[in-house]
Amino acid sequence: MSAAVVFGLSHLQAMLLFALVISIAFGFLSRRQPIERIKYIVWSLFLFLLIGVGIGWAMYPFSR
Amino acid sequence: MTDETAAPPAPRADARSEAFALAIAVAGWIVPGLGHALLKMWGRALACFLTVGLLVFFGAGMRGNVFTSSGNDAFDTLGYLADLGAGSFYFVARSLESNGPDVSRADGDYGTRFLAAAGVLNLLAALHAYEAARGRKA
């Protein structure tokens, strides 16, 4: 089998994809009720993005 | 007079359930989600299979580094252990990445993280299935 697809994602797209997939996994593993899972997934995704963007801005002054 | 009683021997049922829980964990490690599927936790089984599968698919598609056992340093070994956590999907990643890794670009670097995260996530899911099989958590 050969690699038919090669992805070229931007930094933001990669972070969004990673955060979404991991949030879904955490939500399903840690909560039982569907509504609780959705709330957990949304909250986890929000925190992933907030902290990711926050760290990005925190590193900005040292990037040049 | 003290009422001394001999400690009861460990029940065979406990040993059987422990062996069953271990089998569930190993099954969950080899095929992501299989441990939960055997426990009839269908939602979690599907979620584990799809999330680990997506991370491996994108990680390999982004030409991340799939580490092998012949690593040069401790980081390669750690990466190999993390990648191996994906069970059979480790070999899927290797077969998908026929062109080899390309970590000279940010994509490849992210892909390496995706693959490692897939392995660690699958280990977490297998541990969750093990605990659920023991009745500690569901």
N, CA and C atoms of all chains as a GROMACS GRO file, in nm:
protein
  606
    1MET      N    1   0.085  -0.119   0.000
    1MET     CA    2   0.000   0.000   0.000
    1MET      C    3   0.089   0.124   0.000
    2SER      N    4   0.058   0.218  -0.085
    2SER     CA    5   0.138   0.340  -0.090
    2SER      C    6   0.058   0.457  -0.034
    3ALA      N    7   0.130   0.560   0.003
    3ALA     CA    8   0.062   0.678   0.060
    3ALA      C    9  -0.004   0.754  -0.055
    4ALA      N   10  -0.137   0.742  -0.062
    4ALA     CA   11  -0.208   0.807  -0.171
    4ALA      C   12  -0.232   0.953  -0.138
    5VAL      N   13  -0.239   0.985  -0.010
    5VAL     CA   14  -0.274   1.120   0.031
    5VAL      C   15  -0.161   1.178   0.116
    6VAL      N   16  -0.117   1.296   0.081
    6VAL     CA   17  -0.022   1.369   0.164
    6VAL      C   18  -0.088   1.500   0.202
    7PHE      N   19  -0.097   1.524   0.331
    7PHE     CA   20  -0.166   1.643   0.379
    7PHE      C   21  -0.069   1.758   0.398
    8GLY      N   22  -0.118   1.876   0.366
    8GLY     CA   23  -0.041   1.996   0.394
    8GLY      C   24  -0.128   2.089   0.476
    9LEU      N   25  -0.116   2.076   0.607
    9LEU     CA   26  -0.200   2.157   0.696
    9LEU      C   27  -0.120   2.274   0.750
   10SER      N   28  -0.189   2.385   0.771
   10SER     CA   29  -0.124   2.499   0.835
   10SER      C   30  -0.111   2.470   0.985
   11HIS      N   31  -0.039   2.556   1.053
   11HIS     CA   32  -0.023   2.540   1.198
   11HIS      C   33  -0.159   2.540   1.268
   12LEU      N   34  -0.243   2.635   1.228
   12LEU     CA   35  -0.375   2.647   1.293
   12LEU      C   36  -0.462   2.526   1.263
   13GLN      N   37  -0.460   2.481   1.138
   13GLN     CA   38  -0.540   2.365   1.102
   13GLN      C   39  -0.494   2.241   1.178
   14ALA      N   40  -0.363   2.224   1.190
   14ALA     CA   41  -0.311   2.108   1.263
   14ALA      C   42  -0.353   2.115   1.410
   15MET      N   43  -0.345   2.235   1.468
   15MET     CA   44  -0.384   2.249   1.609
   15MET      C   45  -0.533   2.223   1.627
   16LEU      N   46  -0.614   2.275   1.535
   16LEU     CA   47  -0.759   2.254   1.544
   16LEU      C   48  -0.793   2.105   1.533
   17LEU      N   49  -0.731   2.039   1.438
   17LEU     CA   50  -0.759   1.896   1.418
   17LEU      C   51  -0.717   1.815   1.541
   18PHE      N   52  -0.597   1.843   1.590
   18PHE     CA   53  -0.547   1.771   1.708
   18PHE      C   54  -0.639   1.795   1.828
   19ALA      N   55  -0.672   1.922   1.852
   19ALA     CA   56  -0.756   1.955   1.968
   19ALA      C   57  -0.893   1.890   1.957
   20LEU      N   58  -0.950   1.890   1.838
   20LEU     CA   59  -1.084   1.832   1.819
   20LEU      C   60  -1.082   1.681   1.843
   21VAL      N   61  -0.986   1.614   1.784
   21VAL     CA   62  -0.981   1.467   1.795
   21VAL      C   63  -0.956   1.426   1.941
   22ILE      N   64  -0.861   1.491   2.005
   22ILE     CA   65  -0.830   1.456   2.144
   22ILE      C   66  -0.947   1.490   2.236
   23SER      N   67  -1.014   1.601   2.210
   23SER     CA   68  -1.130   1.639   2.293
   23SER      C   69  -1.241   1.535   2.281
   24ILE      N   70  -1.266   1.489   2.159
   24ILE     CA   71  -1.370   1.388   2.139
   24ILE      C   72  -1.334   1.260   2.214
   25ALA      N   73  -1.209   1.219   2.204
   25ALA     CA   74  -1.167   1.096   2.274
   25ALA      C   75  -1.182   1.113   2.425
   26PHE      N   76  -1.137   1.225   2.478
   26PHE     CA   77  -1.148   1.248   2.622
   26PHE      C   78  -1.295   1.252   2.666
   27GLY      N   79  -1.378   1.318   2.585
   27GLY     CA   80  -1.519   1.329   2.619
   27GLY      C   81  -1.586   1.193   2.627
   28PHE      N   82  -1.557   1.107   2.531
   28PHE     CA   83  -1.620   0.975   2.529
   28PHE      C   84  -1.566   0.886   2.641
   29LEU      N   85  -1.437   0.903   2.673
   29LEU     CA   86  -1.380   0.816   2.776
   29LEU      C   87  -1.421   0.858   2.917
   30SER      N   88  -1.440   0.988   2.937
   30SER     CA   89  -1.458   1.033   3.075
   30SER      C   90  -1.603   1.060   3.113
   31ARG      N   91  -1.695   1.064   3.018
   31ARG     CA   92  -1.836   1.091   3.050
   31ARG      C   93  -1.924   0.983   2.989
   32ARG      N   94  -2.037   0.959   3.052
   32ARG     CA   95  -2.128   0.854   3.003
   32ARG      C   96  -2.248   0.909   2.928
   33GLN      N   97  -2.305   1.017   2.979
   33GLN     CA   98  -2.426   1.071   2.918
   33GLN      C   99  -2.391   1.158   2.797
   34PRO      N  100  -2.470   1.147   2.690
   34PRO     CA  101  -2.439   1.224   2.568
   34PRO      C  102  -2.427   1.374   2.591
   35ILE      N  103  -2.516   1.430   2.670
   35ILE     CA  104  -2.510   1.575   2.691
   35ILE      C  105  -2.385   1.613   2.770
   36GLU      N  106  -2.350   1.527   2.866
   36GLU     CA  107  -2.226   1.551   2.943
   36GLU      C  108  -2.104   1.540   2.853
   37ARG      N  109  -2.109   1.445   2.760
   37ARG     CA  110  -1.997   1.429   2.668
   37ARG      C  111  -1.980   1.553   2.580
   38ILE      N  112  -2.090   1.601   2.529
   38ILE     CA  113  -2.084   1.718   2.440
   38ILE      C  114  -2.030   1.839   2.517
   39LYS      N  115  -2.078   1.857   2.640
   39LYS     CA  116  -2.030   1.970   2.720
   39LYS      C  117  -1.879   1.958   2.746
   40TYR      N  118  -1.837   1.835   2.777
   40TYR     CA  119  -1.694   1.812   2.805
   40TYR      C  120  -1.610   1.837   2.680
   41ILE      N  121  -1.660   1.789   2.566
   41ILE     CA  122  -1.585   1.805   2.440
   41ILE      C  123  -1.571   1.953   2.406
   42VAL      N  124  -1.679   2.027   2.418
   42VAL     CA  125  -1.675   2.170   2.385
   42VAL      C  126  -1.580   2.245   2.480
   43TRP      N  127  -1.592   2.214   2.608
   43TRP     CA  128  -1.507   2.281   2.707
   43TRP      C  129  -1.361   2.246   2.687
   44SER      N  130  -1.333   2.118   2.662
   44SER     CA  131  -1.195   2.074   2.641
   44SER      C  132  -1.137   2.137   2.515
   45LEU      N  133  -1.217   2.141   2.410
   45LEU     CA  134  -1.172   2.202   2.284
   45LEU      C  135  -1.141   2.350   2.305
   46PHE      N  136  -1.229   2.417   2.376
   46PHE     CA  137  -1.208   2.559   2.404
   46PHE      C  138  -1.077   2.581   2.480
   47LEU      N  139  -1.054   2.499   2.582
   47LEU     CA  140  -0.931   2.515   2.661
   47LEU      C  141  -0.806   2.482   2.579
   48PHE      N  142  -0.814   2.378   2.497
   48PHE     CA  143  -0.701   2.344   2.409
   48PHE      C  144  -0.664   2.465   2.323
   49LEU      N  145  -0.766   2.524   2.261
   49LEU     CA  146  -0.740   2.635   2.169
   49LEU      C  147  -0.693   2.758   2.244
   50LEU      N  148  -0.758   2.786   2.357
   50LEU     CA  149  -0.720   2.902   2.437
   50LEU      C  150  -0.575   2.892   2.481
   51ILE      N  151  -0.537   2.777   2.534
   51ILE     CA  152  -0.400   2.760   2.585
   51ILE      C  153  -0.301   2.757   2.469
   52GLY      N  154  -0.340   2.693   2.358
   52GLY     CA  155  -0.251   2.688   2.242
   52GLY      C  156  -0.222   2.826   2.187
   53VAL      N  157  -0.328   2.904   2.166
   53VAL     CA  158  -0.310   3.040   2.115
   53VAL      C  159  -0.238   3.127   2.218
   54GLY      N  160  -0.270   3.105   2.346
   54GLY     CA  161  -0.204   3.182   2.453
   54GLY      C  162  -0.055   3.156   2.456
   55ILE      N  163  -0.015   3.030   2.445
   55ILE     CA  164   0.129   2.999   2.444
   55ILE      C  165   0.194   3.058   2.320
   56GLY      N  166   0.121   3.052   2.208
   56GLY     CA  167   0.175   3.112   2.086
   56GLY      C  168   0.204   3.260   2.102
   57TRP      N  169   0.109   3.332   2.161
   57TRP     CA  170   0.131   3.475   2.183
   57TRP      C  171   0.239   3.499   2.288
   58ALA      N  172   0.248   3.412   2.387
   58ALA     CA  173   0.352   3.428   2.490
   58ALA      C  174   0.491   3.412   2.431
   59MET      N  175   0.504   3.329   2.326
   59MET     CA  176   0.635   3.309   2.263
   59MET      C  177   0.666   3.416   2.160
   60TYR      N  178   0.566   3.493   2.121
   60TYR     CA  179   0.583   3.588   2.013
   60TYR      C  180   0.697   3.688   2.036
   61PRO      N  181   0.708   3.746   2.158
   61PRO     CA  182   0.816   3.845   2.178
   61PRO      C  183   0.956   3.784   2.161
   62PHE      N  184   0.968   3.655   2.177
   62PHE     CA  185   1.102   3.594   2.167
   62PHE      C  186   1.130   3.534   2.029
   63SER      N  187   1.037   3.556   1.936
   63SER     CA  188   1.050   3.490   1.807
   63SER      C  189   1.139   3.568   1.710
   64ARG      N  190   1.184   3.685   1.748
   64ARG     CA  191   1.268   3.763   1.658
   64ARG      C  192   1.374   3.839   1.734
   65MET      N  193  -1.110  -1.548   7.453
   65MET     CA  194  -1.064  -1.632   7.344
   65MET      C  195  -1.086  -1.557   7.212
   66THR      N  196  -0.981  -1.552   7.141
   66THR     CA  197  -0.995  -1.483   7.013
   66THR      C  198  -1.048  -1.577   6.907
   67ASP      N  199  -1.124  -1.519   6.823
   67ASP     CA  200  -1.185  -1.597   6.718
   67ASP      C  201  -1.099  -1.587   6.593
   68GLU      N  202  -1.001  -1.674   6.588
   68GLU     CA  203  -0.909  -1.667   6.475
   68GLU      C  204  -0.963  -1.749   6.358
   69THR      N  205  -0.964  -1.689   6.249
   69THR     CA  206  -1.005  -1.762   6.129
   69THR      C  207  -0.897  -1.747   6.024
   70ALA      N  208  -0.876  -1.852   5.952
   70ALA     CA  209  -0.774  -1.847   5.847
   70ALA      C  210  -0.822  -1.755   5.736
   71ALA      N  211  -0.723  -1.685   5.681
   71ALA     CA  212  -0.758  -1.597   5.569
   71ALA      C  213  -0.814  -1.681   5.454
   72PRO      N  214  -0.923  -1.638   5.400
   72PRO     CA  215  -0.981  -1.718   5.293
   72PRO      C  216  -0.892  -1.717   5.170
   73PRO      N  217  -0.884  -1.828   5.102
   73PRO     CA  218  -0.804  -1.830   4.980
   73PRO      C  219  -0.865  -1.739   4.875
   74ALA      N  220  -0.778  -1.686   4.795
   74ALA     CA  221  -0.827  -1.597   4.690
   74ALA      C  222  -0.925  -1.672   4.601
   75PRO      N  223  -1.039  -1.617   4.584
   75PRO     CA  224  -1.137  -1.686   4.502
   75PRO      C  225  -1.091  -1.697   4.356
   76ARG      N  226  -1.128  -1.808   4.295
   76ARG     CA  227  -1.086  -1.828   4.157
   76ARG      C  228  -1.157  -1.730   4.064
   77ALA      N  229  -1.276  -1.687   4.108
   77ALA     CA  230  -1.350  -1.592   4.025
   77ALA      C  231  -1.271  -1.462   4.008
   78ASP      N  232  -1.202  -1.421   4.118
   78ASP     CA  233  -1.123  -1.298   4.110
   78ASP      C  234  -1.010  -1.313   4.010
   79ALA      N  235  -0.943  -1.427   4.016
   79ALA     CA  236  -0.832  -1.451   3.923
   79ALA      C  237  -0.882  -1.452   3.779
   80ARG      N  238  -1.000  -1.512   3.762
   80ARG     CA  239  -1.056  -1.516   3.627
   80ARG      C  240  -1.092  -1.377   3.577
   81SER      N  241  -1.151  -1.296   3.667
   81SER     CA  242  -1.190  -1.162   3.623
   81SER      C  243  -1.067  -1.076   3.598
   82GLU      N  244  -0.960  -1.100   3.674
   82GLU     CA  245  -0.835  -1.026   3.651
   82GLU      C  246  -0.776  -1.065   3.515
   83ALA      N  247  -0.778  -1.195   3.486
   83ALA     CA  248  -0.727  -1.240   3.356
   83ALA      C  249  -0.814  -1.185   3.243
   84PHE      N  250  -0.944  -1.181   3.267
   84PHE     CA  251  -1.035  -1.125   3.167
   84PHE      C  252  -1.005  -0.978   3.143
   85ALA      N  253  -0.984  -0.904   3.253
   85ALA     CA  254  -0.953  -0.761   3.239
   85ALA      C  255  -0.823  -0.739   3.164
   86LEU      N  256  -0.724  -0.825   3.191
   86LEU     CA  257  -0.596  -0.813   3.119
   86LEU      C  258  -0.616  -0.842   2.970
   87ALA      N  259  -0.697  -0.944   2.942
   87ALA     CA  260  -0.724  -0.977   2.802
   87ALA      C  261  -0.795  -0.861   2.732
   88ILE      N  262  -0.885  -0.796   2.804
   88ILE     CA  263  -0.955  -0.679   2.748
   88ILE      C  264  -0.855  -0.568   2.717
   89ALA      N  265  -0.762  -0.546   2.811
   89ALA     CA  266  -0.662  -0.440   2.790
   89ALA      C  267  -0.574  -0.471   2.670
   90VAL      N  268  -0.530  -0.596   2.659
   90VAL     CA  269  -0.444  -0.633   2.546
   90VAL      C  270  -0.520  -0.621   2.414
   91ALA      N  271  -0.647  -0.664   2.416
   91ALA     CA  272  -0.729  -0.652   2.295
   91ALA      C  273  -0.746  -0.506   2.256
   92GLY      N  274  -0.769  -0.421   2.356
   92GLY     CA  275  -0.784  -0.278   2.330
   92GLY      C  276  -0.656  -0.215   2.279
   93TRP      N  277  -0.544  -0.268   2.322
   93TRP     CA  278  -0.416  -0.215   2.274
   93TRP      C  279  -0.391  -0.259   2.129
   94ILE      N  280  -0.416  -0.386   2.100
   94ILE     CA  281  -0.386  -0.436   1.966
   94ILE      C  282  -0.477  -0.372   1.862
   95VAL      N  283  -0.605  -0.369   1.889
   95VAL     CA  284  -0.700  -0.303   1.797
   95VAL      C  285  -0.771  -0.194   1.876
   96PRO      N  286  -0.743  -0.067   1.846
   96PRO     CA  287  -0.806   0.041   1.922
   96PRO      C  288  -0.959   0.028   1.925
   97GLY      N  289  -1.013   0.030   2.045
   97GLY     CA  290  -1.158   0.022   2.062
   97GLY      C  291  -1.210  -0.118   2.085
   98LEU      N  292  -1.127  -0.219   2.057
   98LEU     CA  293  -1.176  -0.358   2.071
   98LEU      C  294  -1.204  -0.393   2.217
   99GLY      N  295  -1.122  -0.339   2.308
   99GLY     CA  296  -1.145  -0.365   2.450
   99GLY      C  297  -1.283  -0.318   2.494
  100HIS      N  298  -1.319  -0.198   2.453
  100HIS     CA  299  -1.450  -0.145   2.489
  100HIS      C  300  -1.561  -0.221   2.415
  101ALA      N  301  -1.534  -0.260   2.292
  101ALA     CA  302  -1.635  -0.334   2.216
  101ALA      C  303  -1.666  -0.468   2.284
  102LEU      N  304  -1.563  -0.533   2.336
  102LEU     CA  305  -1.586  -0.660   2.405
  102LEU      C  306  -1.668  -0.640   2.533
  103LEU      N  307  -1.661  -0.519   2.588
  103LEU     CA  308  -1.741  -0.487   2.706
  103LEU      C  309  -1.877  -0.427   2.668
  104LYS      N  310  -1.904  -0.428   2.538
  104LYS     CA  311  -2.031  -0.374   2.484
  104LYS      C  312  -2.047  -0.224   2.510
  105MET      N  313  -1.935  -0.154   2.517
  105MET     CA  314  -1.938  -0.008   2.526
  105MET      C  315  -1.917   0.044   2.384
  106TRP      N  316  -2.022   0.042   2.308
  106TRP     CA  317  -2.008   0.064   2.164
  106TRP      C  318  -1.965   0.206   2.131
  107GLY      N  319  -2.020   0.304   2.200
  107GLY     CA  320  -1.984   0.443   2.172
  107GLY      C  321  -1.836   0.469   2.195
  108ARG      N  322  -1.789   0.420   2.308
  108ARG     CA  323  -1.647   0.441   2.340
  108ARG      C  324  -1.559   0.362   2.243
  109ALA      N  325  -1.605   0.244   2.206
  109ALA     CA  326  -1.526   0.162   2.112
  109ALA      C  327  -1.511   0.236   1.979
  110LEU      N  328  -1.621   0.288   1.930
  110LEU     CA  329  -1.618   0.358   1.802
  110LEU      C  330  -1.533   0.485   1.813
  111ALA      N  331  -1.549   0.556   1.924
  111ALA     CA  332  -1.473   0.680   1.943
  111ALA      C  333  -1.324   0.651   1.948
  112CYS      N  334  -1.284   0.547   2.020
  112CYS     CA  335  -1.141   0.512   2.028
  112CYS      C  336  -1.087   0.473   1.891
  113PHE      N  337  -1.163   0.390   1.821
  113PHE     CA  338  -1.118   0.343   1.690
  113PHE      C  339  -1.101   0.460   1.594
  114LEU      N  340  -1.200   0.548   1.591
  114LEU     CA  341  -1.197   0.658   1.496
  114LEU      C  342  -1.092   0.764   1.532
  115THR      N  343  -1.083   0.798   1.660
  115THR     CA  344  -0.987   0.903   1.697
  115THR      C  345  -0.843   0.856   1.680
  116VAL      N  346  -0.814   0.734   1.725
  116VAL     CA  347  -0.678   0.682   1.706
  116VAL      C  348  -0.650   0.664   1.557
  117GLY      N  349  -0.750   0.613   1.485
  117GLY     CA  350  -0.733   0.595   1.341
  117GLY      C  351  -0.710   0.727   1.268
  118LEU      N  352  -0.786   0.830   1.306
  118LEU     CA  353  -0.769   0.961   1.241
  118LEU      C  354  -0.630   1.018   1.269
  119LEU      N  355  -0.586   1.007   1.394
  119LEU     CA  356  -0.453   1.060   1.428
  119LEU      C  357  -0.344   0.987   1.349
  120VAL      N  358  -0.357   0.857   1.337
  120VAL     CA  359  -0.258   0.780   1.261
  120VAL      C  360  -0.265   0.817   1.112
  121PHE      N  361  -0.385   0.827   1.061
  121PHE     CA  362  -0.404   0.859   0.919
  121PHE      C  363  -0.344   0.995   0.885
  122PHE      N  364  -0.379   1.095   0.966
  122PHE     CA  365  -0.326   1.229   0.939
  122PHE      C  366  -0.177   1.237   0.970
  123GLY      N  367  -0.135   1.171   1.076
  123GLY     CA  368   0.007   1.173   1.112
  123GLY      C  369   0.093   1.115   1.001
  124ALA      N  370   0.049   1.003   0.946
  124ALA     CA  371   0.125   0.942   0.836
  124ALA      C  372   0.111   1.026   0.710
  125GLY      N  373  -0.009   1.082   0.687
  125GLY     CA  374  -0.029   1.166   0.570
  125GLY      C  375   0.053   1.293   0.573
  126MET      N  376   0.082   1.341   0.694
  126MET     CA  377   0.166   1.461   0.708
  126MET      C  378   0.314   1.425   0.708
  127ARG      N  379   0.341   1.299   0.684
  127ARG     CA  380   0.478   1.245   0.678
  127ARG      C  381   0.554   1.264   0.809
  128GLY      N  382   0.483   1.229   0.917
  128GLY     CA  383   0.548   1.230   1.047
  128GLY      C  384   0.644   1.114   1.060
  129ASN      N  385   0.727   1.121   1.161
  129ASN     CA  386   0.828   1.018   1.182
  129ASN      C  387   0.766   0.898   1.255
  130VAL      N  388   0.765   0.783   1.188
  130VAL     CA  389   0.723   0.659   1.254
  130VAL      C  390   0.850   0.592   1.305
  131PHE      N  391   0.871   0.597   1.436
  131PHE     CA  392   0.997   0.548   1.491
  131PHE      C  393   1.005   0.396   1.484
  132THR      N  394   1.127   0.347   1.471
  132THR     CA  395   1.149   0.202   1.471
  132THR      C  396   1.230   0.164   1.594
  133SER      N  397   1.249   0.034   1.611
  133SER     CA  398   1.322  -0.013   1.729
  133SER      C  399   1.470   0.020   1.723
  134SER      N  400   1.518   0.056   1.605
  134SER     CA  401   1.661   0.086   1.591
  134SER      C  402   1.685   0.236   1.605
  135GLY      N  403   1.644   0.289   1.720
  135GLY     CA  404   1.662   0.431   1.744
  135GLY      C  405   1.805   0.465   1.783
  136ASN      N  406   1.841   0.590   1.761
  136ASN     CA  407   1.977   0.632   1.791
  136ASN      C  408   1.993   0.684   1.933
  137ASP      N  409   1.887   0.735   1.990
  137ASP     CA  410   1.898   0.792   2.125
  137ASP      C  411   1.770   0.765   2.205
  138ALA      N  412   1.770   0.819   2.326
  138ALA     CA  413   1.657   0.792   2.417
  138ALA      C  414   1.527   0.850   2.362
  139PHE      N  415   1.536   0.962   2.292
  139PHE     CA  416   1.414   1.023   2.238
  139PHE      C  417   1.352   0.935   2.129
  140ASP      N  418   1.439   0.873   2.048
  140ASP     CA  419   1.389   0.781   1.946
  140ASP      C  420   1.320   0.661   2.012
  141THR      N  421   1.381   0.614   2.120
  141THR     CA  422   1.322   0.500   2.191
  141THR      C  423   1.188   0.536   2.251
  142LEU      N  424   1.182   0.656   2.311
  142LEU     CA  425   1.054   0.702   2.368
  142LEU      C  426   0.949   0.719   2.258
  143GLY      N  427   0.992   0.773   2.147
  143GLY     CA  428   0.900   0.788   2.033
  143GLY      C  429   0.852   0.654   1.982
  144TYR      N  430   0.941   0.558   1.980
  144TYR     CA  431   0.904   0.423   1.936
  144TYR      C  432   0.801   0.363   2.031
  145LEU      N  433   0.824   0.378   2.161
  145LEU     CA  434   0.730   0.325   2.259
  145LEU      C  435   0.593   0.392   2.246
  146ALA      N  436   0.595   0.524   2.225
  146ALA     CA  437   0.468   0.596   2.208
  146ALA      C  438   0.396   0.549   2.082
  147ASP      N  439   0.472   0.536   1.973
  147ASP     CA  440   0.411   0.492   1.846
  147ASP      C  441   0.355   0.351   1.859
  148LEU      N  442   0.429   0.268   1.931
  148LEU     CA  443   0.387   0.128   1.946
  148LEU      C  444   0.257   0.116   2.026
  149GLY      N  445   0.226   0.220   2.102
  149GLY     CA  446   0.102   0.220   2.178
  149GLY      C  447  -0.021   0.210   2.091
  150ALA      N  448  -0.008   0.244   1.963
  150ALA     CA  449  -0.123   0.238   1.872
  150ALA      C  450  -0.154   0.095   1.830
  151GLY      N  451  -0.075   0.000   1.876
  151GLY     CA  452  -0.102  -0.141   1.846
  151GLY      C  453  -0.086  -0.171   1.697
  152SER      N  454  -0.188  -0.234   1.641
  152SER     CA  455  -0.180  -0.272   1.499
  152SER      C  456  -0.175  -0.150   1.408
  153PHE      N  457  -0.225  -0.036   1.458
  153PHE     CA  458  -0.224   0.085   1.375
  153PHE      C  459  -0.082   0.137   1.354
  154TYR      N  460   0.011   0.092   1.437
  154TYR     CA  461   0.152   0.129   1.415
  154TYR      C  462   0.198   0.078   1.278
  155PHE      N  463   0.157  -0.046   1.248
  155PHE     CA  464   0.197  -0.104   1.119
  155PHE      C  465   0.119  -0.042   1.004
  156VAL      N  466  -0.004   0.002   1.034
  156VAL     CA  467  -0.080   0.076   0.932
  156VAL      C  468  -0.006   0.205   0.899
  157ALA      N  469   0.042   0.274   1.002
  157ALA     CA  470   0.114   0.400   0.980
  157ALA      C  471   0.239   0.375   0.896
  158ARG      N  472   0.309   0.267   0.926
  158ARG     CA  473   0.432   0.238   0.851
  158ARG      C  474   0.401   0.207   0.706
  159SER      N  475   0.290   0.136   0.684
  159SER     CA  476   0.256   0.100   0.546
  159SER      C  477   0.202   0.221   0.470
  160LEU      N  478   0.135   0.312   0.542
  160LEU     CA  479   0.083   0.432   0.476
  160LEU      C  480   0.196   0.524   0.434
  161GLU      N  481   0.303   0.524   0.511
  161GLU     CA  482   0.411   0.619   0.488
  161GLU      C  483   0.521   0.556   0.404
  162SER      N  484   0.486   0.525   0.282
  162SER     CA  485   0.584   0.457   0.197
  162SER      C  486   0.695   0.550   0.150
  163ASN      N  487   0.668   0.681   0.152
  163ASN     CA  488   0.770   0.776   0.108
  163ASN      C  489   0.866   0.815   0.221
  164GLY      N  490   0.843   0.764   0.339
  164GLY     CA  491   0.929   0.798   0.452
  164GLY      C  492   0.892   0.931   0.514
  165PRO      N  493   0.945   0.958   0.633
  165PRO     CA  494   0.911   1.082   0.701
  165PRO      C  495   0.981   1.203   0.638
  166ASP      N  496   0.922   1.319   0.661
  166ASP     CA  497   0.984   1.443   0.617
  166ASP      C  498   0.963   1.547   0.727
  167VAL      N  499   1.054   1.548   0.821
  167VAL     CA  500   1.039   1.641   0.934
  167VAL      C  501   1.113   1.772   0.910
  168SER      N  502   1.152   1.795   0.785
  168SER     CA  503   1.214   1.924   0.754
  168SER      C  504   1.108   2.033   0.747
  169ARG      N  505   0.982   1.993   0.734
  169ARG     CA  506   0.872   2.089   0.731
  169ARG      C  507   0.792   2.077   0.861
  170ALA      N  508   0.716   2.182   0.889
  170ALA     CA  509   0.635   2.179   1.012
  170ALA      C  510   0.533   2.066   1.006
  171ASP      N  511   0.481   2.038   0.887
  171ASP     CA  512   0.383   1.931   0.871
  171ASP      C  513   0.434   1.799   0.926
  172GLY      N  514   0.555   1.764   0.885
  172GLY     CA  515   0.614   1.638   0.928
  172GLY      C  516   0.633   1.634   1.078
  173ASP      N  517   0.672   1.747   1.133
  173ASP     CA  518   0.691   1.755   1.278
  173ASP      C  519   0.558   1.735   1.351
  174TYR      N  520   0.455   1.800   1.300
  174TYR     CA  521   0.322   1.780   1.359
  174TYR      C  522   0.276   1.636   1.342
  175GLY      N  523   0.305   1.580   1.226
  175GLY     CA  524   0.267   1.440   1.201
  175GLY      C  525   0.330   1.346   1.302
  176THR      N  526   0.456   1.374   1.338
  176THR     CA  527   0.523   1.292   1.440
  176THR      C  528   0.447   1.298   1.572
  177ARG      N  529   0.400   1.419   1.606
  177ARG     CA  530   0.324   1.436   1.732
  177ARG      C  531   0.189   1.367   1.723
  178PHE      N  532   0.128   1.372   1.607
  178PHE     CA  533  -0.002   1.305   1.589
  178PHE      C  534   0.014   1.154   1.612
  179LEU      N  535   0.120   1.099   1.555
  179LEU     CA  536   0.140   0.953   1.567
  179LEU      C  537   0.168   0.914   1.712
  180ALA      N  538   0.250   0.994   1.780
  180ALA     CA  539   0.280   0.965   1.920
  180ALA      C  540   0.154   0.980   2.006
  181ALA      N  541   0.075   1.085   1.975
  181ALA     CA  542  -0.049   1.106   2.052
  181ALA      C  543  -0.147   0.991   2.029
  182ALA      N  544  -0.150   0.938   1.907
  182ALA     CA  545  -0.238   0.824   1.878
  182ALA      C  546  -0.201   0.706   1.967
  183GLY      N  547  -0.072   0.680   1.979
  183GLY     CA  548  -0.026   0.568   2.061
  183GLY      C  549  -0.059   0.587   2.208
  184VAL      N  550  -0.031   0.705   2.258
  184VAL     CA  551  -0.056   0.732   2.401
  184VAL      C  552  -0.206   0.731   2.430
  185LEU      N  553  -0.284   0.785   2.337
  185LEU     CA  554  -0.430   0.786   2.354
  185LEU      C  555  -0.484   0.643   2.356
  186ASN      N  556  -0.428   0.558   2.270
  186ASN     CA  557  -0.474   0.419   2.267
  186ASN      C  558  -0.438   0.346   2.396
  187LEU      N  559  -0.321   0.376   2.450
  187LEU     CA  560  -0.283   0.316   2.579
  187LEU      C  561  -0.378   0.361   2.689
  188LEU      N  562  -0.414   0.489   2.686
  188LEU     CA  563  -0.510   0.541   2.784
  188LEU      C  564  -0.645   0.470   2.770
  189ALA      N  565  -0.688   0.450   2.646
  189ALA     CA  566  -0.816   0.383   2.622
  189ALA      C  567  -0.810   0.237   2.668
  190ALA      N  568  -0.697   0.171   2.644
  190ALA     CA  569  -0.682   0.032   2.688
  190ALA      C  570  -0.683   0.025   2.840
  191LEU      N  571  -0.620   0.122   2.906
  191LEU     CA  572  -0.621   0.125   3.053
  191LEU      C  573  -0.763   0.150   3.104
  192HIS      N  574  -0.837   0.235   3.036
  192HIS     CA  575  -0.976   0.261   3.074
  192HIS      C  576  -1.060   0.134   3.059
  193ALA      N  577  -1.039   0.061   2.950
  193ALA     CA  578  -1.113  -0.063   2.930
  193ALA      C  579  -1.077  -0.166   3.038
  194TYR      N  580  -0.949  -0.169   3.075
  194TYR     CA  581  -0.905  -0.260   3.181
  194TYR      C  582  -0.975  -0.228   3.313
  195GLU      N  583  -0.979  -0.099   3.345
  195GLU     CA  584  -1.045  -0.059   3.470
  195GLU      C  585  -1.195  -0.088   3.464
  196ALA      N  586  -1.254  -0.065   3.348
  196ALA     CA  587  -1.397  -0.093   3.334
  196ALA      C  588  -1.425  -0.242   3.348
  197ALA      N  589  -1.336  -0.325   3.294
  197ALA     CA  590  -1.354  -0.470   3.305
  197ALA      C  591  -1.342  -0.517   3.450
  198ARG      N  592  -1.263  -0.445   3.527
  198ARG     CA  593  -1.250  -0.480   3.669
  198ARG      C  594  -1.363  -0.421   3.752
  199GLY      N  595  -1.446  -0.341   3.689
  199GLY     CA  596  -1.561  -0.283   3.758
  199GLY      C  597  -1.530  -0.159   3.837
  200ARG      N  598  -1.413  -0.104   3.814
  200ARG     CA  599  -1.374   0.014   3.891
  200ARG      C  600  -1.428   0.143   3.831
  201LYS      N  601  -1.446   0.141   3.701
  201LYS     CA  602  -1.483   0.265   3.636
  201LYS      C  603  -1.564   0.230   3.512
  202ALA      N  604  -1.666   0.303   3.488
  202ALA     CA  605  -1.740   0.282   3.363
  202ALA      C  606  -1.799   0.413   3.320
   0.00000   0.00000   0.00000
